[in-house]
Amino acid sequence: MALTKAEMAERLFDELGLNKREAKELVESFFEEIRCALEQGTPVKLSGFGNFDLRDKNERPGRNPKTGEEIPICARRVVTFRPGQKLKARVETYAGNVKQ
Amino acid sequence: MVSGAYASSLLVDMMTKSELIELIAANQQHLAYKDVELAVKTLIEHMSEVLSSGERIEIRGFGSFSLHHRPPRIGRNPKTGDPVVLPGKYVPHFKPGKQMRERVNSSRDKPYRLGGSVRP
């Protein structure tokens, strides 16, 4: 079972006493503002968690894995996530089986 | 700080957590700044907690976070060159969602910023 926006809003309701609608809007706004910044070409740095960076990729040759046909992969801008030291340290020690 | 125009301001190299809090607070006028600040910190803590317990995070239109395993390997002490056994570990991984990929790519014609410098 993966964490979703609904559970994140539930946590704000339980711990902070925001009402359900406020909690839902806040979670939505959190992700939307990050997307907006990235859409404008602005990277986002959340200390303690990680950075969302932007990279411009050049066109490169690709292949349809099913047919083997060669198709160029066009130039594009992508977002990458670089986890921060604190998150890396917390995750590193995880020993159990990853639920995928 | 006012919403919307913020991210497009050329003075901004990077959006930080406190700037994100200001933007959300500007959109949620009925909430006090302190409440928004605590809420954002709670969300980030919740996400870190879930990832470090090995569980995934799935946000439609944004992306998913999961753990990738790095197998054990033999490293080297960079000073002495002695081999060092490095145990296997988990690292956080982010896969952008469809809407995120499309919106980020739509700004391809504009420069993006990294660490204070504008890249062509």
Backbone of each chain as ProteinMPNN parsed JSONL, in Angstrom:
{"seq_chain_A": "MALTKAEMAERLFDELGLNKREAKELVESFFEEIRCALEQGTPVKLSGFGNFDLRDKNERPGRNPKTGEEIPICARRVVTFRPGQKLKARVETYAGNVKQ", "coords_chain_A": {"N_chain_A": [[0.854, -1.204, 0.0], [0.691, 2.113, -0.967], [1.722, 5.466, -0.023], [-0.576, 8.105, -0.347], [-2.129, 11.209, -1.563], [-4.506, 11.461, -0.154], [-4.028, 10.186, 2.312], [-2.022, 11.805, 3.264], [-3.353, 14.192, 3.638], [-5.089, 13.365, 5.61], [-3.343, 13.03, 7.743], [-2.685, 15.7, 8.272], [-5.119, 16.598, 9.126], [-5.498, 14.99, 11.428], [-3.207, 15.605, 13.033], [-2.76, 18.371, 12.994], [-5.157, 19.585, 13.138], [-6.398, 20.835, 10.996], [-9.303, 21.434, 8.971], [-11.073, 18.947, 6.967], [-11.349, 19.816, 4.313], [-9.57, 21.982, 4.125], [-7.175, 20.621, 4.634], [-7.003, 18.913, 2.457], [-6.837, 20.752, 0.343], [-4.448, 21.995, 1.008], [-2.52, 19.966, 0.687], [-2.794, 19.497, -2.031], [-2.028, 21.996, -3.028], [0.627, 22.099, -2.187], [1.957, 20.159, -3.846], [1.265, 21.225, -6.316], [2.449, 23.811, -6.383], [5.144, 23.132, -6.407], [5.298, 21.819, -8.868], [4.595, 23.987, -10.549], [6.756, 25.771, -10.186], [8.85, 24.233, -11.281], [7.913, 23.98, -13.847], [8.254, 26.553, -14.691], [10.911, 26.647, -15.002], [12.364, 26.75, -12.683], [14.329, 25.274, -10.265], [13.645, 23.21, -7.332], [14.254, 23.246, -3.881], [14.119, 21.313, -1.13], [14.998, 21.383, 1.962], [16.415, 18.823, 3.935], [14.921, 16.929, 2.715], [15.117, 16.792, -0.256], [16.325, 17.762, -3.593], [14.639, 19.02, -6.45], [15.684, 18.989, -9.585], [16.414, 20.399, -12.865], [17.017, 19.218, -16.162], [18.313, 19.531, -19.441], [17.903, 17.493, -22.182], [19.617, 16.214, -24.981], [18.671, 15.371, -28.403], [18.578, 11.889, -29.161], [19.523, 8.705, -30.614], [17.007, 6.23, -30.665], [15.183, 3.157, -30.07], [12.489, 1.113, -31.016], [11.554, -1.174, -28.728], [10.05, -3.447, -29.25], [9.765, -3.846, -32.049], [12.275, -3.269, -32.994], [12.757, -1.234, -34.617], [14.335, 1.808, -35.601], [13.975, 4.882, -33.959], [14.237, 8.335, -33.553], [14.819, 9.813, -30.326], [13.414, 12.641, -29.203], [14.778, 15.913, -28.344], [14.465, 16.992, -24.978], [13.182, 18.394, -21.886], [13.822, 17.409, -18.596], [12.857, 16.411, -15.24], [14.777, 15.813, -12.354], [15.348, 14.044, -9.309], [17.232, 14.688, -6.493], [18.046, 13.161, -3.662], [18.376, 14.48, -0.352], [21.048, 14.655, 2.163], [20.055, 13.972, 4.703], [17.675, 12.528, 4.206], [18.749, 10.443, 2.674], [20.402, 9.203, 4.569], [18.479, 8.287, 6.371], [17.068, 6.446, 4.856], [18.951, 4.624, 3.972], [19.541, 2.742, 5.946], [17.446, 1.07, 5.882], [16.264, -2.185, 6.139], [14.487, -4.161, 5.463], [12.184, -5.901, 3.205], [11.466, -4.285, 0.194], [8.383, -2.881, -0.489], [6.807, -3.125, -3.438]], "CA_chain_A": [[0.0, 0.0, 0.0], [1.542, 3.307, -1.09], [1.216, 6.728, 0.54], [-1.258, 8.942, -1.338], [-2.523, 12.534, -1.095], [-5.589, 11.317, 0.823], [-3.446, 9.893, 3.636], [-1.251, 12.964, 3.705], [-4.357, 15.14, 4.138], [-5.581, 12.764, 6.853], [-2.34, 13.329, 8.771], [-2.828, 17.123, 8.629], [-6.378, 16.655, 9.879], [-5.273, 14.36, 12.733], [-2.141, 16.186, 13.861], [-2.744, 19.833, 13.028], [-6.506, 20.087, 13.322], [-6.999, 21.492, 9.829], [-10.484, 20.661, 8.6], [-10.782, 18.025, 5.853], [-11.217, 20.551, 3.053], [-8.303, 22.723, 4.21], [-6.073, 19.667, 4.555], [-6.966, 18.433, 1.075], [-6.345, 21.874, -0.479], [-3.048, 22.256, 1.315], [-1.707, 18.913, 0.057], [-2.867, 19.777, -3.474], [-1.244, 23.21, -3.252], [2.037, 21.722, -1.976], [2.488, 19.534, -5.064], [1.054, 22.109, -7.464], [3.451, 24.885, -6.38], [6.426, 22.55, -6.832], [5.176, 21.628, -10.33], [4.602, 25.311, -11.201], [8.132, 26.287, -10.18], [9.625, 23.441, -12.241], [7.374, 24.336, -15.159], [8.818, 27.872, -15.024], [12.362, 26.53, -15.105], [12.976, 26.99, -11.367], [14.494, 24.066, -9.442], [13.062, 23.309, -5.989], [15.14, 22.665, -2.87], [13.419, 21.102, 0.143], [16.091, 20.927, 2.818], [16.033, 17.668, 4.743], [14.267, 15.94, 1.86], [15.9, 16.671, -1.485], [16.184, 18.808, -4.609], [14.113, 18.692, -7.77], [16.492, 19.743, -10.549], [16.01, 20.302, -14.27], [18.102, 18.921, -17.117], [17.925, 19.494, -20.853], [18.492, 16.326, -22.857], [19.708, 16.322, -26.441], [18.076, 14.273, -29.167], [19.474, 10.728, -29.276], [18.843, 7.626, -31.328], [16.313, 5.256, -29.824], [14.721, 1.974, -30.793], [11.28, 0.484, -30.504], [12.037, -2.463, -28.205], [9.27, -4.566, -29.799], [9.999, -4.069, -33.48], [13.675, -3.048, -33.327], [12.799, -0.084, -35.525], [15.032, 2.979, -35.058], [13.205, 6.121, -33.9], [14.989, 9.281, -32.711], [14.174, 10.331, -29.115], [13.639, 14.077, -29.408], [15.32, 16.706, -27.243], [13.42, 17.298, -24.014], [13.593, 18.813, -20.539], [13.344, 16.447, -17.597], [13.081, 16.731, -13.829], [15.443, 14.746, -11.615], [15.29, 14.237, -7.857], [18.457, 14.334, -5.755], [17.716, 13.121, -2.233], [19.302, 15.169, 0.548], [21.835, 13.815, 3.074], [19.229, 13.502, 5.824], [16.79, 11.47, 3.702], [19.599, 9.307, 2.288], [20.837, 8.518, 5.787], [17.327, 7.593, 6.967], [16.638, 5.356, 3.971], [20.059, 3.697, 3.807], [19.537, 1.704, 6.962], [16.265, 0.223, 5.743], [16.779, -3.538, 5.95], [13.441, -5.112, 5.091], [11.858, -6.035, 1.8], [10.767, -3.124, -0.347], [7.054, -3.185, -1.029], [6.733, -2.427, -4.737]], "C_chain_A": [[0.886, 1.25, 0.0], [0.888, 4.517, -0.436], [0.612, 7.573, -0.587], [-1.62, 10.289, -0.723], [-3.599, 12.442, -0.005], [-5.039, 11.062, 2.226], [-2.635, 11.054, 4.173], [-2.201, 14.02, 4.286], [-4.899, 14.664, 5.488], [-4.637, 13.083, 8.019], [-2.452, 14.785, 9.233], [-4.086, 17.353, 9.457], [-6.158, 16.142, 11.307], [-4.322, 15.163, 13.619], [-2.234, 17.69, 14.01], [-4.13, 20.431, 13.229], [-7.037, 20.939, 12.181], [-8.284, 20.737, 9.518], [-10.193, 19.894, 7.315], [-10.538, 18.771, 4.54], [-9.896, 21.333, 3.019], [-7.106, 21.789, 4.001], [-5.884, 19.195, 3.119], [-6.385, 19.512, 0.154], [-4.866, 22.13, -0.242], [-2.13, 21.239, 0.64], [-1.648, 19.157, -1.456], [-1.951, 20.951, -3.83], [0.269, 22.935, -3.125], [2.633, 21.145, -3.263], [2.355, 20.455, -6.278], [2.103, 23.23, -7.514], [4.833, 24.369, -6.799], [6.414, 22.361, -8.355], [5.268, 22.954, -11.075], [6.021, 25.866, -11.282], [8.954, 25.564, -11.242], [9.206, 23.767, -13.673], [7.938, 25.674, -15.647], [10.338, 27.824, -15.152], [13.093, 26.781, -13.799], [13.117, 25.682, -10.586], [13.97, 24.3, -8.015], [13.951, 22.564, -4.998], [14.373, 22.542, -1.567], [14.438, 20.527, 1.118], [15.588, 19.826, 3.741], [15.39, 16.58, 3.923], [15.062, 15.743, 0.569], [15.623, 17.796, -2.45], [15.557, 18.24, -5.869], [14.845, 19.593, -8.763], [15.975, 19.53, -11.961], [17.236, 20.002, -15.127], [17.545, 18.954, -18.523], [18.675, 18.361, -21.532], [18.526, 16.589, -24.353], [18.957, 15.184, -27.106], [19.084, 13.127, -29.235], [18.752, 9.618, -30.005], [18.196, 6.656, -30.35], [15.839, 4.106, -30.7], [13.406, 1.51, -30.175], [11.674, -0.908, -30.028], [11.288, -3.666, -28.789], [9.677, -4.887, -31.222], [11.465, -3.91, -33.861], [13.87, -1.861, -34.253], [13.493, 1.113, -34.859], [14.165, 4.219, -35.123], [14.013, 7.104, -33.068], [14.166, 9.696, -31.489], [14.462, 11.828, -29.114], [14.163, 14.756, -28.148], [14.195, 17.04, -26.276], [14.026, 17.772, -22.701], [13.003, 17.848, -19.528], [13.626, 16.948, -16.181], [13.783, 15.538, -13.186], [15.35, 15.073, -10.128], [16.613, 13.799, -7.257], [18.129, 14.337, -4.271], [18.791, 13.827, -1.411], [19.993, 14.18, 1.485], [20.962, 13.17, 4.152], [18.315, 12.355, 5.376], [17.602, 10.228, 3.332], [20.002, 8.492, 3.505], [19.689, 7.727, 6.412], [16.952, 6.354, 6.184], [17.673, 4.233, 3.909], [19.985, 2.488, 4.733], [18.343, 0.765, 6.837], [16.695, -1.188, 5.363], [15.76, -4.51, 5.382], [13.244, -5.25, 3.594], [11.083, -4.809, 1.343], [9.432, -3.574, -0.916], [6.909, -2.424, -2.336], [5.317, -2.375, -5.264]], "O_chain_A": [[1.733, 1.414, 0.878], [-0.335, 4.588, -0.309], [1.218, 7.733, -1.647], [-1.448, 10.499, 0.478], [-3.61, 13.231, 0.94], [-5.513, 11.64, 3.203], [-2.564, 11.268, 5.383], [-1.894, 14.657, 5.294], [-5.137, 15.466, 6.391], [-5.08, 13.367, 9.132], [-2.332, 15.077, 10.423], [-4.114, 18.187, 10.362], [-6.577, 16.778, 12.274], [-4.592, 15.376, 14.801], [-1.833, 18.237, 15.038], [-4.269, 21.632, 13.461], [-8.006, 21.679, 12.354], [-8.366, 19.534, 9.766], [-9.192, 20.152, 6.647], [-9.652, 18.418, 3.761], [-9.197, 21.341, 2.006], [-6.157, 22.121, 3.291], [-4.761, 19.09, 2.626], [-5.551, 19.224, -0.704], [-4.121, 22.443, -1.171], [-1.091, 21.602, 0.089], [-0.591, 19.038, -2.076], [-1.202, 20.899, -4.805], [1.074, 23.485, -3.877], [3.689, 21.588, -3.716], [3.217, 20.466, -7.156], [2.592, 23.559, -8.595], [5.594, 25.075, -7.46], [7.38, 22.694, -9.042], [5.932, 23.047, -12.107], [6.437, 26.371, -12.324], [9.672, 26.2, -12.014], [10.032, 23.821, -14.583], [8.082, 25.9, -16.848], [10.976, 28.851, -15.384], [14.304, 27.002, -13.796], [12.109, 25.046, -10.277], [13.867, 25.439, -7.558], [14.35, 21.423, -5.229], [14.014, 23.551, -0.96], [14.71, 19.327, 1.104], [14.474, 19.892, 4.26], [15.312, 15.432, 4.362], [15.612, 14.669, 0.327], [14.803, 18.674, -2.184], [15.886, 17.137, -6.305], [14.647, 20.808, -8.776], [15.204, 18.607, -12.225], [18.34, 20.472, -14.851], [16.443, 18.468, -18.777], [19.902, 18.275, -21.472], [17.574, 17.125, -24.921], [18.643, 14.172, -26.479], [20.288, 13.355, -29.352], [17.522, 9.576, -30.024], [18.785, 6.308, -29.327], [16.066, 4.088, -31.909], [13.244, 1.519, -28.955], [12.086, -1.74, -30.836], [11.822, -4.774, -28.821], [9.906, -6.046, -31.568], [11.873, -4.361, -34.932], [14.993, -1.522, -34.627], [13.258, 1.391, -33.684], [13.671, 4.583, -36.19], [14.444, 6.752, -31.97], [12.959, 9.909, -31.598], [15.619, 12.239, -29.032], [14.014, 14.245, -27.038], [13.082, 17.34, -26.707], [15.213, 17.581, -22.437], [11.822, 17.509, -19.597], [14.501, 17.784, -15.956], [13.425, 14.388, -13.443], [15.281, 16.24, -9.742], [17.064, 12.676, -7.482], [17.952, 15.402, -3.679], [19.975, 13.77, -1.744], [19.587, 13.023, 1.594], [21.107, 11.989, 4.469], [18.19, 11.344, 6.066], [17.201, 9.104, 3.632], [19.957, 7.262, 3.49], [19.896, 6.627, 6.923], [16.567, 5.335, 6.758], [17.329, 3.056, 3.809], [20.32, 1.367, 4.351], [18.228, -0.21, 7.58], [17.41, -1.375, 4.379], [16.128, -5.569, 4.874], [14.057, -4.763, 2.808], [10.16, -4.354, 2.019], [9.355, -4.511, -1.71], [6.892, -1.193, -2.334], [5.079, -1.826, -6.34]]}, "seq_chain_B": "MVSGAYASSLLVDMMTKSELIELIAANQQHLAYKDVELAVKTLIEHMSEVLSSGERIEIRGFGSFSLHHRPPRIGRNPKTGDPVVLPGKYVPHFKPGKQMRERVNSSRDKPYRLGGSVRP", "coords_chain_B": {"N_chain_B": [[5.431, 37.584, 0.026], [4.082, 37.273, -3.224], [1.848, 35.065, -4.934], [2.174, 33.071, -7.982], [3.49, 35.062, -9.909], [5.868, 34.728, -8.769], [7.584, 32.41, -9.262], [8.354, 32.91, -11.84], [9.937, 35.053, -11.706], [12.979, 36.575, -12.535], [14.89, 36.91, -10.673], [14.987, 34.812, -9.058], [16.687, 31.908, -8.273], [16.284, 29.421, -7.324], [13.72, 27.584, -5.783], [13.048, 27.564, -2.399], [12.263, 25.752, 0.662], [11.098, 27.589, 2.461], [10.197, 29.553, 0.727], [8.361, 28.124, -0.73], [6.499, 27.641, 1.269], [5.612, 30.281, 1.702], [4.342, 30.779, -0.762], [2.23, 28.899, -0.73], [0.874, 29.786, 1.522], [0.008, 32.252, 0.581], [-1.916, 31.442, -1.18], [-3.734, 30.216, 0.446], [-5.433, 31.921, 2.134], [-7.03, 31.892, 4.388], [-5.643, 30.485, 6.25], [-3.219, 30.706, 8.85], [0.164, 31.851, 8.532], [1.981, 30.437, 10.137], [0.613, 28.032, 10.523], [0.605, 26.97, 7.954], [3.308, 26.665, 7.583], [3.909, 24.721, 9.528], [2.338, 22.672, 8.517], [3.55, 22.099, 6.005], [6.042, 21.225, 6.862], [5.205, 18.982, 8.261], [4.165, 17.423, 6.172], [6.496, 16.874, 4.67], [7.975, 15.486, 6.566], [6.283, 13.291, 6.923], [6.43, 12.077, 4.406], [9.188, 11.418, 4.323], [9.351, 9.627, 6.442], [7.673, 7.541, 5.602], [9.024, 6.668, 3.281], [11.447, 5.829, 4.441], [10.561, 3.661, 5.784], [10.309, 1.844, 3.888], [8.138, 1.946, 2.237], [6.236, 2.932, -0.682], [5.557, 6.146, -2.319], [2.867, 7.596, -3.934], [1.855, 9.989, -6.087], [-0.528, 11.148, -8.082], [0.014, 12.569, -11.28], [2.135, 13.974, -10.38], [4.304, 12.332, -9.403], [6.141, 9.326, -8.449], [7.682, 8.04, -5.505], [10.172, 5.784, -4.543], [12.151, 3.043, -3.202], [15.381, 2.146, -4.263], [17.566, -0.6, -4.55], [20.997, -0.827, -3.733], [23.512, -2.976, -4.463], [25.981, -4.742, -2.356], [29.423, -3.699, -2.543], [32.923, -3.618, -3.503], [34.777, -1.037, -2.444], [37.211, 1.659, -2.549], [39.643, 3.005, -0.37], [40.181, 6.313, -0.807], [42.559, 7.616, -0.15], [44.56, 5.737, 0.594], [44.181, 3.686, -1.167], [43.44, 1.207, -0.4], [41.342, -1.679, -0.479], [37.878, -1.56, 0.455], [35.111, -2.983, 2.037], [31.929, -2.261, 1.034], [28.748, -2.204, 2.333], [25.528, -3.37, 1.084], [22.85, -1.114, 0.226], [19.905, 1.01, 0.517], [18.521, 3.42, -1.702], [16.757, 6.525, -2.187], [14.361, 6.944, -4.819], [12.98, 8.792, -7.513], [10.286, 8.94, -9.737], [9.069, 10.822, -12.255], [5.657, 11.808, -12.847], [3.146, 11.646, -15.508], [1.844, 14.146, -16.09], [3.613, 15.904, -14.809], [5.974, 15.436, -16.291], [5.167, 16.358, -18.807], [4.531, 19.059, -18.325], [6.971, 20.116, -17.371], [8.561, 19.742, -19.594], [7.356, 21.459, -21.341], [8.438, 23.938, -20.924], [10.756, 24.05, -22.215], [11.853, 25.784, -24.07], [12.652, 27.942, -22.59], [15.304, 29.319, -20.498], [16.758, 27.367, -17.84], [17.441, 27.348, -14.313], [20.232, 26.881, -12.168], [21.81, 26.595, -9.202], [22.333, 29.36, -9.148], [23.282, 30.192, -11.628], [22.306, 31.023, -14.951], [21.405, 28.716, -17.307], [22.035, 27.989, -20.76]], "CA_chain_B": [[5.649, 37.23, -1.387], [2.81, 37.014, -3.888], [1.824, 33.844, -5.741], [2.135, 33.142, -9.441], [4.61, 35.78, -10.522], [7.079, 34.391, -8.03], [8.486, 31.453, -9.891], [8.845, 33.403, -13.123], [10.856, 36.165, -11.467], [14.338, 36.224, -12.937], [15.767, 37.043, -9.523], [14.924, 33.57, -8.3], [17.488, 30.828, -8.835], [15.844, 28.15, -6.8], [12.67, 27.761, -4.784], [13.372, 26.846, -1.172], [11.105, 25.354, 1.463], [10.403, 28.757, 3.028], [9.493, 30.225, -0.366], [7.2, 27.272, -1.013], [5.535, 27.92, 2.353], [5.031, 31.602, 1.422], [3.429, 30.656, -1.903], [1.03, 28.175, -0.307], [0.168, 30.673, 2.449], [-0.648, 33.285, -0.227], [-3.091, 30.809, -1.81], [-4.642, 29.722, 1.499], [-5.487, 33.133, 2.963], [-7.729, 31.621, 5.651], [-4.744, 29.826, 7.198], [-2.1, 31.527, 9.321], [1.461, 31.444, 7.99], [2.548, 29.426, 11.038], [-0.078, 26.759, 10.273], [1.087, 26.458, 6.667], [4.687, 26.25, 7.834], [3.868, 23.443, 10.246], [1.74, 21.679, 7.613], [4.559, 21.705, 5.008], [7.04, 20.413, 7.562], [4.556, 17.702, 8.564], [4.084, 16.649, 4.925], [7.839, 16.407, 4.317], [8.326, 14.467, 7.552], [5.459, 12.12, 6.627], [7.004, 11.443, 3.216], [10.487, 10.828, 4.694], [9.041, 8.519, 7.342], [7.109, 6.458, 4.793], [10.092, 6.131, 2.438], [12.451, 5.105, 5.222], [9.988, 2.39, 6.242], [10.311, 0.955, 2.723], [6.89, 2.059, 1.488], [6.246, 3.878, -1.805], [4.661, 7.308, -2.304], [2.332, 7.756, -5.29], [1.07, 11.208, -6.244], [-0.901, 11.202, -9.501], [0.313, 13.822, -11.97], [3.378, 14.519, -9.829], [5.297, 11.281, -9.565], [6.194, 8.371, -7.347], [8.96, 7.852, -4.827], [10.338, 4.415, -4.05], [13.542, 2.766, -2.855], [16.153, 1.247, -5.121], [18.624, -1.275, -3.8], [22.378, -0.823, -4.257], [24.146, -4.175, -3.898], [27.281, -4.509, -1.721], [30.52, -3.649, -3.511], [34.235, -3.326, -2.949], [35.225, 0.316, -2.75], [38.624, 1.901, -2.226], [39.984, 4.183, 0.409], [40.806, 7.177, -1.81], [43.902, 8.044, 0.269], [45.538, 4.648, 0.626], [43.918, 2.731, -2.238], [43.061, -0.087, 0.181], [39.948, -2.064, -0.714], [36.958, -1.459, 1.596], [33.828, -3.613, 1.719], [30.785, -1.382, 1.26], [27.545, -3.038, 2.393], [24.402, -2.967, 0.251], [22.003, -0.097, 0.873], [18.764, 1.495, -0.259], [18.546, 4.852, -2.023], [15.453, 7.009, -2.666], [14.253, 7.13, -6.273], [11.77, 9.518, -7.926], [9.897, 8.798, -11.139], [8.051, 11.849, -12.509], [4.4, 11.385, -13.455], [2.913, 12.106, -16.879], [1.587, 15.593, -16.117], [4.876, 16.552, -14.435], [6.892, 15.353, -17.445], [4.68, 17.221, -19.888], [4.625, 20.482, -17.941], [8.388, 20.489, -17.312], [9.075, 19.775, -20.971], [6.742, 22.581, -22.064], [9.222, 25.164, -20.714], [12.07, 23.726, -22.787], [12.388, 26.939, -24.815], [13.162, 28.95, -21.654], [16.458, 28.826, -19.758], [16.482, 26.97, -16.465], [18.46, 27.863, -13.406], [20.822, 25.904, -11.263], [22.856, 27.141, -8.346], [22.613, 30.784, -9.351], [23.651, 30.566, -12.993], [21.299, 30.709, -15.972], [21.98, 27.832, -18.338], [21.417, 28.232, -22.07]], "C_chain_B": [[4.324, 36.81, -2.015], [2.938, 35.813, -4.828], [1.979, 34.116, -7.234], [3.363, 33.765, -10.06], [5.936, 35.327, -9.931], [8.065, 33.551, -8.822], [9.063, 31.986, -11.198], [9.807, 34.576, -12.955], [12.279, 35.738, -11.793], [15.318, 36.306, -11.777], [15.879, 35.726, -8.772], [15.734, 32.483, -8.979], [16.929, 29.483, -8.462], [14.73, 28.418, -5.804], [13.025, 26.918, -3.563], [12.099, 26.502, -0.419], [10.354, 26.572, 1.991], [9.661, 29.539, 1.946], [8.246, 29.44, -0.784], [6.1, 27.528, 0.024], [4.843, 29.267, 2.104], [4.014, 31.545, 0.29], [2.127, 29.976, -1.495], [0.205, 29.072, 0.614], [-0.583, 31.76, 1.681], [-1.915, 32.745, -0.894], [-4.144, 30.38, -0.796], [-4.766, 30.842, 2.534], [-6.15, 32.893, 4.325], [-6.839, 30.929, 6.671], [-3.614, 30.765, 7.59], [-0.804, 30.967, 8.742], [2.069, 30.31, 8.812], [1.925, 28.041, 10.817], [0.415, 26.124, 8.985], [2.506, 25.932, 6.829], [4.725, 24.876, 8.507], [3.327, 22.34, 9.338], [2.772, 21.184, 6.602], [5.623, 20.832, 5.66], [6.483, 19.035, 7.903], [4.494, 16.813, 7.321], [5.444, 16.053, 4.565], [8.292, 15.31, 5.282], [7.557, 13.16, 7.279], [6.047, 11.338, 5.436], [8.34, 10.758, 3.53], [10.301, 9.559, 5.513], [8.575, 7.294, 6.546], [8.189, 5.81, 3.924], [11.098, 5.341, 3.253], [11.881, 3.846, 5.865], [9.84, 1.431, 5.061], [9.058, 1.037, 1.875], [7.008, 3.096, 0.371], [5.344, 5.08, -1.53], [4.176, 7.473, -3.74], [1.41, 8.967, -5.363], [0.74, 11.362, -7.73], [-0.617, 12.578, -10.105], [1.581, 14.498, -11.47], [4.492, 13.501, -10.027], [5.252, 10.313, -8.403], [7.611, 8.286, -6.802], [9.011, 6.395, -4.363], [11.808, 4.23, -3.673], [14.156, 1.863, -3.909], [17.289, 0.662, -4.305], [19.97, -1.125, -4.497], [23.079, -2.017, -3.637], [25.493, -3.847, -3.244], [28.379, -4.456, -2.784], [31.834, -3.385, -2.783], [34.623, -1.919, -3.4], [36.699, 0.451, -2.425], [38.737, 3.1, -1.302], [40.739, 5.121, -0.536], [42.225, 7.616, -1.43], [44.928, 6.93, 0.108], [45.365, 3.667, -0.52], [43.537, 1.357, -1.718], [41.616, -0.427, -0.14], [39.124, -2.003, 0.571], [35.652, -2.126, 1.178], [32.7, -2.64, 2.05], [29.516, -2.219, 1.237], [26.469, -2.53, 1.428], [23.565, -1.925, 0.976], [20.828, 0.242, -0.036], [18.924, 2.986, -0.522], [17.162, 5.282, -2.518], [15.49, 7.228, -4.181], [12.94, 7.832, -6.591], [11.521, 9.291, -9.407], [8.793, 9.817, -11.418], [6.817, 11.277, -13.187], [4.193, 12.066, -14.803], [2.727, 13.628, -16.944], [2.869, 16.379, -15.78], [5.824, 16.565, -15.631], [6.476, 16.324, -18.538], [4.85, 18.693, -19.546], [6.076, 20.951, -17.889], [8.947, 20.646, -18.728], [8.532, 20.973, -21.749], [7.546, 23.869, -21.906], [10.61, 25.02, -21.33], [12.713, 24.908, -23.518], [12.979, 28.009, -23.904], [14.414, 28.411, -20.96], [16.02, 28.271, -18.407], [17.675, 27.341, -15.611], [18.97, 26.767, -12.499], [21.932, 26.586, -10.502], [23.274, 28.553, -8.724], [22.955, 31.165, -10.775], [22.537, 30.176, -13.962], [21.974, 29.877, -17.053], [21.307, 28.088, -19.674], [20.393, 27.166, -22.425]], "O_chain_B": [[3.543, 36.079, -1.407], [3.987, 35.58, -5.43], [1.919, 35.262, -7.678], [4.182, 33.075, -10.667], [6.995, 35.523, -10.527], [9.218, 33.931, -9.023], [10.14, 31.563, -11.619], [10.415, 35.038, -13.92], [12.728, 34.67, -11.377], [16.447, 35.827, -11.879], [16.772, 35.553, -7.942], [15.492, 32.168, -10.144], [17.083, 28.511, -9.201], [14.797, 29.392, -5.053], [13.272, 25.717, -3.673], [11.001, 26.903, -0.806], [9.124, 26.599, 1.976], [8.612, 30.123, 2.215], [7.22, 30.018, -1.141], [4.921, 27.618, -0.316], [3.629, 29.382, 2.274], [2.958, 32.174, 0.36], [1.044, 30.426, -1.871], [-1.021, 29.117, 0.504], [-1.682, 32.15, 2.075], [-2.863, 33.489, -1.141], [-5.312, 30.202, -1.144], [-4.272, 30.729, 3.656], [-5.868, 33.6, 5.293], [-7.223, 30.793, 7.833], [-3.112, 31.526, 6.763], [-0.687, 29.766, 8.495], [2.604, 29.348, 8.261], [2.604, 27.018, 10.908], [0.621, 24.913, 8.912], [2.86, 24.887, 6.284], [5.478, 23.991, 8.101], [3.804, 21.206, 9.383], [2.867, 19.98, 6.36], [6.054, 19.83, 5.09], [7.202, 18.037, 7.841], [4.737, 15.608, 7.397], [5.54, 14.88, 4.203], [8.913, 14.33, 4.871], [8.115, 12.068, 7.39], [6.144, 10.111, 5.464], [8.594, 9.649, 3.061], [10.991, 8.559, 5.313], [9.021, 6.172, 6.784], [8.275, 4.585, 3.83], [11.56, 4.289, 2.811], [12.629, 3.048, 6.431], [9.307, 0.332, 5.216], [8.913, 0.293, 0.905], [7.799, 4.034, 0.475], [4.49, 5.05, -0.644], [4.986, 7.488, -4.667], [0.327, 8.974, -4.778], [1.616, 11.668, -8.538], [-0.958, 13.61, -9.526], [2.048, 15.473, -12.059], [5.481, 13.757, -10.714], [4.439, 10.451, -7.489], [8.594, 8.437, -7.527], [8.028, 5.851, -3.861], [12.61, 5.154, -3.808], [13.517, 0.925, -4.386], [17.894, 1.343, -3.477], [20.065, -1.28, -5.715], [23.231, -2.078, -2.417], [26.085, -2.807, -3.532], [28.264, -5.11, -3.821], [31.855, -2.987, -1.618], [34.775, -1.656, -4.592], [37.358, -0.525, -2.068], [38.011, 4.083, -1.444], [41.817, 4.774, -1.018], [43.014, 7.956, -2.312], [46.013, 7.136, -0.435], [46.278, 2.9, -0.825], [43.33, 0.434, -2.506], [40.749, 0.445, -0.079], [39.613, -2.351, 1.646], [35.142, -1.866, 0.088], [32.533, -2.242, 3.202], [29.228, -2.875, 0.236], [26.511, -1.374, 1.006], [23.573, -1.863, 2.205], [20.765, -0.18, -1.191], [19.405, 3.726, 0.336], [16.471, 4.511, -3.184], [16.505, 7.638, -4.744], [11.904, 7.51, -6.009], [12.425, 9.432, -10.23], [7.694, 9.695, -10.877], [6.92, 10.365, -14.008], [4.96, 12.947, -15.193], [3.367, 14.309, -17.746], [3.158, 17.4, -16.404], [6.412, 17.6, -15.944], [7.307, 17.021, -19.12], [5.267, 19.485, -20.39], [6.381, 22.064, -18.318], [9.709, 21.571, -19.01], [9.161, 21.445, -22.696], [7.353, 24.806, -22.681], [11.526, 25.776, -21.005], [13.936, 25.026, -23.582], [13.715, 28.883, -24.363], [14.581, 27.197, -20.839], [14.985, 28.689, -17.887], [18.767, 27.611, -16.112], [18.24, 25.853, -12.117], [22.884, 27.096, -11.093], [24.451, 28.898, -8.628], [22.926, 32.348, -11.113], [21.906, 29.13, -13.81], [22.98, 30.282, -17.635], [20.111, 28.379, -19.711], [19.784, 27.226, -23.493]]}, "name": "protein", "num_of_chains": 2, "seq": "MALTKAEMAERLFDELGLNKREAKELVESFFEEIRCALEQGTPVKLSGFGNFDLRDKNERPGRNPKTGEEIPICARRVVTFRPGQKLKARVETYAGNVKQMVSGAYASSLLVDMMTKSELIELIAANQQHLAYKDVELAVKTLIEHMSEVLSSGERIEIRGFGSFSLHHRPPRIGRNPKTGDPVVLPGKYVPHFKPGKQMRERVNSSRDKPYRLGGSVRP"}
